[in-house]
Amino acid sequence: MKTSQLAFSIICFAFTTEFLIGIASAAAPEPVLDISGQKLRTGVKYYILPVLRGKGGGLTLTSSGNINNNTCPLHVVQEKLEVLKGQSVTFTPYNAKGGVILTSTDLNIKSSLTNTTCAKAPVWKLLKELSGVWFLATGGVEGNPGMATISNWFKIEKADKDYVFSFCPSVCKCQTLCRELGIYDYGGDKHLSLSDQVPPFRIMFKQA
């Protein structure tokens, strides 16, 4: 599906589902901190780890959970073993102040890949896979904010002392899905997903 068509389907889907919660009213943006208390910065690699222990490790990419058994795109999933940190990522905000990553700010997320047969860019995007469930997968576009890239923009939001990812883009004046991301079990993998069927996935960041 072309990017523009996907963006259009996201908007249409938003008007026809019950879990559209509108553009969230977020608190004033503040620096996102890693587990050592340092501010997250653009161009620096970080591991995304779960706050709750004992149910898996950090976030990584895999092709094993693809519904059509294709090698592409790669899906964003949680490592099965708690001791595994996953793959590091970099964050590219729409508007970074002094290179610092802020909460409630549109940003692209790009995984650090070394070996893969998938030629798609490792930039995260929303991908419709199941009824009422959008998986996070590769193939997004870095930068170029607007309607054509609406599925590529995410936010880090504060959740008490923790953080969560959300999809609630404000890079264009358009109505979209707006919800925190959670973990959806499918095909033996724990997919990072947008769905009203899963609670928000609380995360923390560790510099790679």
Secondary structure in CASP SS format (residue, H / E / C, confidence):
PFRMAT SS
TARGET T0000
AUTHOR 0000-0000-0000
METHOD secondary structure of the structure
MODEL  1
M C 1.00
K C 1.00
T H 1.00
S H 1.00
Q H 1.00
L H 1.00
A H 1.00
F H 1.00
S H 1.00
I H 1.00
I H 1.00
C H 1.00
F H 1.00
A H 1.00
F H 1.00
T H 1.00
T C 1.00
E C 1.00
F C 1.00
L C 1.00
I C 1.00
G C 1.00
I C 1.00
A C 1.00
S C 1.00
A C 1.00
A C 1.00
A C 1.00
P C 1.00
E C 1.00
P E 1.00
V C 1.00
L E 1.00
D C 1.00
I C 1.00
S C 1.00
G C 1.00
Q C 1.00
K E 1.00
L C 1.00
R E 1.00
T C 1.00
G C 1.00
V C 1.00
K C 1.00
Y E 1.00
Y E 1.00
I E 1.00
L E 1.00
P E 1.00
V C 1.00
L C 1.00
R C 1.00
G C 1.00
K C 1.00
G C 1.00
G C 1.00
G C 1.00
L E 1.00
T E 1.00
L E 1.00
T E 1.00
S C 1.00
S C 1.00
G C 1.00
N C 1.00
I C 1.00
N C 1.00
N C 1.00
N C 1.00
T C 1.00
C C 1.00
P C 1.00
L C 1.00
H E 1.00
V E 1.00
V E 1.00
Q E 1.00
E C 1.00
K C 1.00
L C 1.00
E C 1.00
V C 1.00
L C 1.00
K C 1.00
G C 1.00
Q C 1.00
S C 1.00
V E 1.00
T E 1.00
F E 1.00
T E 1.00
P E 1.00
Y C 1.00
N C 1.00
A C 1.00
K E 1.00
G C 1.00
G C 1.00
V E 1.00
I C 1.00
L E 1.00
T C 1.00
S C 1.00
T C 1.00
D C 1.00
L E 1.00
N E 1.00
I E 1.00
K E 1.00
S E 1.00
S C 1.00
L C 1.00
T C 1.00
N C 1.00
T C 1.00
T C 1.00
C C 1.00
A C 1.00
K C 1.00
A C 1.00
P C 1.00
V E 1.00
W C 1.00
K E 1.00
L E 1.00
L E 1.00
K E 1.00
E E 1.00
L E 1.00
S C 1.00
G C 1.00
V E 1.00
W E 1.00
F E 1.00
L E 1.00
A E 1.00
T C 1.00
G C 1.00
G C 1.00
V C 1.00
E C 1.00
G C 1.00
N C 1.00
P C 1.00
G C 1.00
M H 1.00
A H 1.00
T H 1.00
I H 1.00
S H 1.00
N H 1.00
W C 1.00
F E 1.00
K E 1.00
I E 1.00
E E 1.00
K E 1.00
A E 1.00
D C 1.00
K C 1.00
D E 1.00
Y E 1.00
V E 1.00
F E 1.00
S E 1.00
F E 1.00
C C 1.00
P C 1.00
S C 1.00
V C 1.00
C C 1.00
K C 1.00
C C 1.00
Q C 1.00
T C 1.00
L C 1.00
C C 1.00
R E 1.00
E E 1.00
L C 1.00
G E 1.00
I E 1.00
Y E 1.00
D E 1.00
Y E 1.00
G C 1.00
G C 1.00
D E 1.00
K E 1.00
H E 1.00
L E 1.00
S E 1.00
L E 1.00
S C 1.00
D C 1.00
Q C 1.00
V C 1.00
P C 1.00
P E 1.00
F C 1.00
R C 1.00
I E 1.00
M E 1.00
F E 1.00
K E 1.00
Q E 1.00
A C 1.00
END
